[in-house]
């Protein structure tokens, strides 16, 4: 499987702060880049996704920034809340195919 | 979205035995996948479950160890055969829906092999 590299592995943020998670990919055939949120004991849940024809997508407090030339994309969580504490995975895929996941980032938001 | 039910949610199994995990979706879906998530790790694709034909396995996974069935567009099973402690993981069913493409996951099956 083609790799997707994710950083940092863990992140601690104060309530109200901005959480930033970064991913980089190799395969230029990838055309769909979702982010998943996973709480302990649960399956991953789709949080937000972007296609490479746009540079940014915002949904509420969550924003994806996408840099096609650098083959990088990132998740920004504004006004981070303790309820955002979870593991976040970036992923990439080609249309209709299977996902390749990053290594995951364990986010802790302190009250 | 899609509602995915996996059974069992967890199990503790003896070494050398087999466990079959079921995945039921509330609507017909084109694509169904099985993933493995080892403790504290990311998700690794095991195989794509193809309706009416043999599953497509990723590198490092073989049919004899992980036989998969998909008799229709809403149901699939994954069997973990001849289990060893190294098979202790969370196994996740995922489905894909087109127009636009999205992938959804079940809650997972937490398997412990002793």
Interface residues (C-beta under 8 A of the other chain):
Chain A: X1 X32 X34 X36 X41 X42 X43 X44 X45 X46 X49 X89 X93 X95 X96 X98 X99 X100 X101 X102 X103 X104
Chain B: X4 X30 X31 X33 X41 X42 X43 X44 X45 X48 X58 X59 X92 X94 X96 X98 X101 X102 X103 X104 X105 X106 X107 X108 X110
